[in-house]
Amino acid sequence: MSKTTLFSPEAIDDIGRRQAEWEGAELAATLRSRPEEKQVYETESGIPLKRIYTPADVADIAPEELGFPGAYPFTRGAYPTMYRGRPWTIRQVAGFGNPEATNQRYKYMIQTGQTGLSTDFDLPTLLGLDSDDPMAFGEVGRVGVAIDTMDDVDRLFDGIDLETISVSLTINPSAWVVYAMFVAVAEKRGYDLNKLTGTLQADPLKEYVAQKEWIYPVRPAVRLLRDLIMYSSKATPKLNPISLSGYHLSDVGGNAIQEIAFIMAFTIAYCEEIIDAGMDIDDFAPRLSFFFISHQDFFEQICKFRAARRVYAKIMSEWFSAKKPESMRLRVHVQTAAMSLTKVEHHNNLMRTAIQALGAVLGGCQSMHTNGLDEAFAIPTEEAMKLAIRTQQIIREEINVTSVIDPLGGSYFIESLTRDMETEIWKVLDEVRERGGAIKLVEEGWFQQKLADSAYATFKKIDSGEKVSVGVNKHVDEASAQAEVYIHPYDEECTQLQIDRLNAVRASRDNTHVQRLMHELAEQARSDDINLLPKTIELVKARATLGEICSALRDVWGCYAEPMIV
């Protein structure tokens, strides 16, 4: 790498001399009369912060490390024109009750100005259970939409042209089945699979360390992801088969460094699995996508996105010898921080979300979900979702922050903090490699322990008041009563409707054919060399249910048992 820097050694020495004079005069006098509020200032992830940043703080950063938007190492943006050429996608998530209820919400949000769809699934669907399973009782359609068969997916997108709108599916352990249903519906409607766009979440490792929704042991789950990526890269080439999800690591207490470093470690593990199966990095890496949080530490979050792009580009180029620029371009969906939302003075959540959304834009996201102000209580109401969409529209249309690409680039502070974050991320990646890799460490509980420690440290700061939540532990209005909040209602008839539909499907399908296909799927699962997607697509077309398909592989692979961490 070139040794060219932004400032000459003589200029840096002169800046250092003048800063020392300022510290001994103006600064010292002020500190004697008005001391600073804290002894130590640092980011949420613990990176020390100086009072002021000067050219001396970026003197060792080569211009090549910044580069240009849309060019390696992508520090300044994923695309050459960024929002001047294409605004980020407004992708609010929706999912509750039966498919028809979520479909109605979709159409309302599209009318309000949403430009992409995103689906939350209920807990039984996530865990590979049918709605009539005894373990699904009380959870059907409660925190997401209930999906049992491909007909439910057809109902979910009724009246919506899947060739013209991007669809995100927030599904993980059972992702390959939902993908099979999505493809089957598209084929039933006569769509060109090459025109389907969108993203599955389908990130198994983050489930074991953060979200805690799993079916199978770790390695079979990674195998299913491998099969999904390898199949979809050819069958649906514009659809992202995975969204590596740092958001959930942060949501359980991980800091910004852990969010990026752990997800990059998972990325490396997935890439190694797929390459070992015989696929070239440039044949699938362009369709890898990412999902990060935009949290409360405004500048750290902006620098996090910039550092993540640089780290990812180097991993793809230097570790995996990728040749295509698309393979090195990190594309990220961002959601504002649900864990920052409060029930107390919940209208303050509007301001929190707006600032976090601005940070995501200044950090260069490709799509975004903004949380509803009532999301600390329940699934957001339509009014809350409209305000969340309006938040993004105001940032996009009214305040002129999208005219310049990477407008904070070149700031002494921003470039220094971006560099510091990148350095810390590489330290974690080096440690993961030395300890045997991400899959081994997930199985051992190493990542889980690190996140638990980080969460504990954060909650201690909240309890002590060191970490401020306005209206909760500082600036508390004791006289303010809790405002009445309209809660999104739960449809008590949801479960019975799904059960009735399941009974009808099982009564009308060719059960002998379904059982034969299920036996073939189980036999294929015993061999690591066979891709399970074609047989799964056959099964969903034959009207096998999601729960039946997942159960067939559970009989082969068993279930996951979480390791104890202390």
N, C-alpha and C positions, 0 to 999 in steps of 0.2 A: 504493500500500500504506500502511496506517496506520502512524503513527510511534509507536504505543503500544509500550512495552517493559515488561519484567517488573519493573524496579526504577527508582526515581526517580533523577535525576542527583545529588541530595544523598546518597542512600544509597550510590551508587557511589563518590562522592568519599570518604565516610567509610570504606568498605571499603578503598579504595586507601591511605588514611592509615594504617589499622590494619595492613594488610599490610606497608607500609614499616617500621613500628615492629617488627613481628615479624621481618622480614628483618634488621634492624640489631641485634637483640638475640638471641633464641633461636636463629634459624637461623645467624647469624654465629658464635656461640659453638660450636655443634655442628660446623660446617664446619672450624673451627680444630683441633678434636680428632679429628674423623673425616670426612675429605673424602669426597665422593661417588665411586662406583666409576668413573663415566665423565664426560668433559667435556661430551658432547652426548647427549641422549636424544631419540629420534625414533621414529615408527612405521616399519613395514617399507617404506612408500612414501615415506618421507623427510619427513613432516610433523613439525616440531619439537614436542616435548612439554615443557610447563612442569612445575615441581615440584608445583604445586597450582593448582586452578582455583576461582575464586570467582564471585559474581554479576557482577563486572566483565567477565568473559570472555564472558558471554552478554547483556550489556546492549544490544547492537545487534541482537539476534535478536527480531524481532516475534513475538508469540504466534501469529499466523496461519501462520508458517512451521512450527510444530509441529502445529497443528490437532488433530483428533481421529481415532481409528482409523476407517478406512472412508470418510473424507471428505478432499477436496482439502486439502493436497497429499500426503496419505497417508503423511506422515513416520512416524506412530505405528502404522501397520499397514494392510494391504490391506483388511481387513474390520472392521465395527463390533464384533463379539464375539470375533474371532480364535479362540484355542484353547478358549475357554469354550463356543463354539458348534460348532466343527468342528476336531478335531485335524488336524495336518498329516498328509499321506499318507506312510506308510512304503513307499518305492518302491525296493527293492534291485534292482540290475541283475543280469541273468543272460544268458548266451549262450555256448554252446560246442558243438562237434560237430554232429551232425545235429539236426533239429527235435525229434525224440523225446527226446533227451537234455536239451535245454533245457526242454521241456515237463515232464519229470519234476522238474527243479529248481524250476520255477514252482510245481508242486503242493506240493512240500516247503515252500517259503517261505510259501505261502498258509496251510498248516497251522500254521506257526510263528508267524503273526500279521502277515504282510505284507498291506498293504491296497491296493496297486497294483502292476502289473507293469511291468518295464522290460527292454528287449532290447538286447543288444550283438550286432552282426553281425560275421562274419569279414571279413578284408581283401579277398578277392575280391568279396564282395557289396558292400562299401563302394565299391570301385573299378569296379563295373559289369562284372565278369567272371563267367562261369559256372565252375562247379567243374571242368569238363574243359578249361578254357583252359590252355595251357602255362604262362602267367604265374601261374596259381593254385597251381601245384605246391608242396606243403609247407605251404600256408597255409589249406587248406580246413578250416573248423571249429576253427581253432587259437585265435584270440583272440575268437571270437564264433560265433554260429550261422550255418551255411551256408544260404542261400536262393537257389534257382534259378528256381522257378516258384510260381504261386499255391498249388499243392498243398503245397509246403513250408510256406507260411504257415498253411494249414489244419491241417497236422500240428503246427505250433508251438503252436497254441492248441486242440488237441484236448481236449475235455472241459471247456473254460473258456468261460463265458458272456460274450461280449464286450459284451453289453448292460448287464451289471451290474458289471464291473470295468474300471478305467481302465488303459489300455495305453500305455506310452511306447516309441517306436521310435527308437533312437539311430542314425540313418541320415542321411547328408548328400548326397554327389554323386548317388546313385541313389535319393534319397528319394521322388521322384514315382512311381517304378516300384513301390517297396514299398508306398506308399500305395494305388496302384491295385490291388495284390494284396490288401491288407487289405480294401478296399471290395468287391472281387470275392468274397472269402471270406464277408464279412458278408451280401452279397446271396444267395450260394449257400445259406447257412444260413437265410435268411428273416428276418434281423434288420431292425429299423427303424433306418435310418442316422441318424435324429435322436437315437437313444439311445446311439450310440457316443461314448465319452469317452476322452481320452488326448492324447498329444503326439508329434509328430515333431520330431526335432532340425532337420534341413533348413536349416542356417545356412551358406550357401556362403562368404561372405566370411571367416568365421573359419577355414575350411579353408585358404585361401590364406596366411593370416598365421600360423597356429598349428599345426593338426593335420596339415596337409600331405597330405590325401587329396582328390584332385580327378580330374576327367575332362576337362571342357571349359574353354575360356577363361572369364574372369571374367564377362563380360556375358551370354553364353548361360546360364551357371549361375544368374545372378540372374533371368533371364527364366523359367527353370524354376520357381524359387521363386515368382515373381509368379503364374504359372499355377496352381501348387499352392494358394496362398493364396486366389486369386480363385475357384477351383473349389470348394475344401473349405468355404469360408465359407457356401455354399449347400447343398452336398451332405451335409456332415457338420458341422452348425453347432456341435456341442458338442466337437468335436475340435480341438485346437490344432495348426495346420499348421506351426508353427515354434517352436523353443526357442532364442532367441538366447543363444549359449553363451560367456559370459565365462570359464567354468571353464577352457577349453582355453588361453585367453590367459595365465591365471595359471599353468597347468601347464607352460608353456614359459618361465616366468620373468618374466612381466608382473607389475607390482605392482597394488595394489588400485585406485589411481586409473586406471591404464591399463585394467584389466579392465572397469570401468564405463564410462569415457569412450569407449573404442574400440567397445564393444558399442552404446552409445547412438548413435554415429556410424553404425554399420551399420544400426541401427533407422531412423534418418532416411533413409538411402539406400533401404532397402526400401520405406518408406512413400511416398517420392517416386515410385518406379517404379510402384507400384500405383495411386496417385492419378492419375498421368499416363495410366494405362491406362483410367481412367474410373470408378474405384471410390471411394466416399466413405470418409473415415477412420473414421467411426463404424460402417461396415458390416464392417470387418475388424479394427480395432485391439483390440476386446474379446477376440479369440482369440490375440493375440500373447502369448507366454510367454517366460520367461527361465530361464537355468541358470547359477548362480554357484557359486564355490568358497567353502567356509568354511575359512580357512587358520589359521595359527598365531598371528598378532597378534590376540589375543582382542577387545580393545575396538575396534581399527581395523575388524575384520570386522563387528562389530555396527553400527558407524557407517556402514560402506560400504552395508549393506542399507538403512539409513534414508535415506541421501543418494541412493541410486539411485532409491528410490520418489519422492522429491521432484523429482529431475531429470526423471525420465520423465513425471511428471504435468505439469510445466511444458512439456516438449517437445510433448506431445500437445495441451495447452490453448493454449499461446501460439504454437507454430510451425505446428500443423496445424488449429487451431480446432476441436478435438474438442468435442462437446457432451455425450456420454454419460459418466457417471462410470466406467462399465466400460472405456471407452477410455483412461482416465487411470490405471487401477489396475494397477500392476506386480505380476504374480504370478510367484513364483520357486521353482524347484526348486533344492535345494542338495545338493552332494556334499562330503564332507570331503576333505581334501587328500591325494591319493595320493602326490604328490611329497614329502610330509613323512614317509612311511613308510620304515622302515629294515629291512634284513636283519639287521644287528647288533642283538642283544637285541630281537628282533622282537615280543616280548610287550609292550614299551613302546608299541607301536602302538595297543593297546587304550585306553590313557590319552590318547594324542594324539587319537584319533578321538572319544572321549567329550567332551573339552573343546571340540573343534571343533564337534561336534554341538550342544552347549549354546549356543555362540555363534550358530549358525544359528537356534536356537529363540528366543533373546533378540533376534535381529535380525528375526524375523517371517517365516520361510519358510513356503511352502505345501505343500511335499513335500520329502523328504530321502532320500538314499542315504548310509549310513555304510559306510566301507571295512572290508574284512576284515583281520584282523591279519596274515595271510599274503600279502597282495596284492602285496608287494614281490617275491615269488617267482614267483607264477603266479596263474591264476584261483582265487579263493577256494574252499576246501572247504566242504561243507555245515555243518560245525561252526563254521567262521569266520563264515559268513553268519548262522548262528543267533545268535552272540554280537553281531554287528553289529546285528541286529534287536533283540535284548535291550537294547542300548545305548539305542536310541531309546525302547523301551518303559519303561525305568527313568526316563529323563528325563521322559517323558510322565506316568507313573503314580505315581512314588514321591517326587519331590523338590519338588513343589508350585511349580513355576516357571510353570505355564500358567494360574494363577488370575487373574493381573493382566496386562492388555494393556500392552505396552511398559514393563515394570517399571523399566527404567533411564532412561526418558524424564524430562527435567527435571534430570538430573545435569548440573552445570556442565561437567564434562569431556565427557560424551557429547554434549551439545548443541553445545559448542564444536567438537569434532572432527567432528561431522556437518556443521556449517557450513563448516569448513575443507576437508573433502573435496569438498563440493558446489562450492565456489569453484574448486578445482583441476580438477574434472571440466569445468566450463564453460570454463575456459581452454583445455583440449585441444579441446573441441568448436568453439570459436571458431577455433582454428588450423586444424582440419580443413576448416572452411567456407572460410576464407581461401585455403587451398591447392587448392581445387577439388572437395572432397567425397570421401567414403569410397571410392567405386568407383575413382576416378582414383588415389587414394593407394595402394590395394591393388595396382593394376596397376603402379605405380611402385616398390613395395616399401617405402614409408615406414613403414607399421605394422610390417612385418617387422623393419626396422632398429631401431625403438624397442624392440621386445620383445627383440631380440638384445642390445642395450645393457643393458637391465634385467637379463637373465639373467646376463650377464657380471659385472655389479656384484654380484649376489647370490652367485655362485660364488666371487668373490674374498673375500667376507665369510665364507663357509663355510671356505675354505682357510685364512684367517688366524685362524679361531676367533672372529671377532667375532659371527658368527651361530652360535648354539650348537645342536648336535644331541646330546642326552644319550645317552651310551653310545657315541657315534661320535667326536666331537672334544672332548668334555668328560665328566668322570666315567667315563672308560674303564676297564673292568675287564679288564686284560690277561690275567688268569688264567681268565677266562670263555671256555669253548669255545663255538663256534657250535652252538646246539641243533639237533638233528635235526628237520627240518620235513617233514611229509607233504605232498607236492605233488599237486595235482589232476592226474590222468592224462589224456593225450591219446589219443583213440581212433584208432588207426592205420587202422582200416577205414572211417573217415568218408569219405575221398575216393572210394573205389571205390563205396560205396553211392550217393553223390550222382551219380557218373558213370553208374551203371546206371540210375538214375531218369531222368536226362536222355535217355539213349538210348531208354528206353521211351516217354517223352513225344514225342520227335521222330518215333518210328516210328508212333505211334497218332494224332497230330493231323492236321488238314487243312493240309498244308504250303503248298499253293497259296494258300489263304485267308490264312495267316499272312504269306506274302510280299507279298500284295496290301496287307494292312493296314500292313506295314512300309514299303512304298513310299509309302503315303498319309501316314504319320507323318513320313517324311523330307521330303516336299513341304510339309507343314504347318510344319515347323521352319524352312523358308526364309522364311516370312512371320512377322513379329513380332506380327501381330495375331490369330493363331489360338491358342486355348488347347489345349495338347497332352494334357491329362488325359483327355478323353473317348476319344480314339483309343488312348491307352495302356491304358485300362481294357478296351477291345475286344480289344487284343492279348493281355493277360494271361489274359482269359477264353478266348481261342483257344489258350492254352498256349504263347504266345511266352515265351522265357526272358528273365530279367533281362539277361543278357549280350548277347543279340541286340538287345533294344530299345536298350540304351545304345550299342551299336556302330553302330546305324543313325543316331543323332544325331552320333556321333563322325565319321562319314563326311561329315556336313553341316558341322559346326562346327569340326572339328579338335580337337587336344588342347592342354592348357595347358602353357606353358613358363615356369618360374619366373624372375623377373628376378634378376640378380646384385646382391647388396648387399655393401658393403665396410665 
